[in-house]
């Protein structure tokens, strides 16, 4: 089962982790660069969560890369559980945040009457929400792979 | 561990399930009664999910009540797994839906410039989102109790 592509301590897992971090970073850039993201609670929520996903995913990628380099898969139940719980909590929060921003930007796009929504700024919020959703889907995939391997530890 | 209050086939679990169904029903009433909920995708999403939570929670309450009545706790691994996965999926979806509607109604309340948002209608959407969030929290509690008992089966 540990030969599963995407399982911890494989190349697939490192790719998944980097994908999460990259999508989260693009989402963060869409939300923060040159526009006021602090106008609504939902936008602040997304920025906070994406700011947590990036270091988390990079740390997990580092753990995976180290265990590939040392040719020793993670057998410690404790580390595996921490990664599993972290992925689980962040997947809940990132899904909630991306849905929040998606719906808020949808309403903004339809009304176009918000003080900080001049021009096509809402389209950038929507792009940020889409990137956060992609980051969530990869985070969820990592979580499922970890969950699948839990009984074998 | 099966004496845990809130564990499946206990009175606590039945109370949790009824709580989920009641909060979901109030949320549904807030969203649907006399107002146009189909104006935004987020509102339709919440209505769909709450429409799924009510029969799910009532069915689980029935299973719990039957197993209390028959004085035989659920030992079948299959039924337990189905309940666990159902709770898990619905808890993800209901959190996402309640956050979506919460943020959309927040933006509506601040702008007040939406075709179907006359008067204080957005406050009702917010109440619907809050009730959905309460329903999610009880659903999540049920999920955690089920997850806790899984290894003992």
Interface residues (C-beta under 8 A of the other chain):
Chain A: X40 X41 X42 X45 X92 X95 X96 X97 X99 X100 X101 X102 X103 X104 X106 X107 X108 X110 X111 X113 X114
Chain B: X40 X41 X42 X45 X92 X95 X96 X97 X99 X100 X101 X102 X103 X104 X106 X107 X108 X110 X111 X113 X114
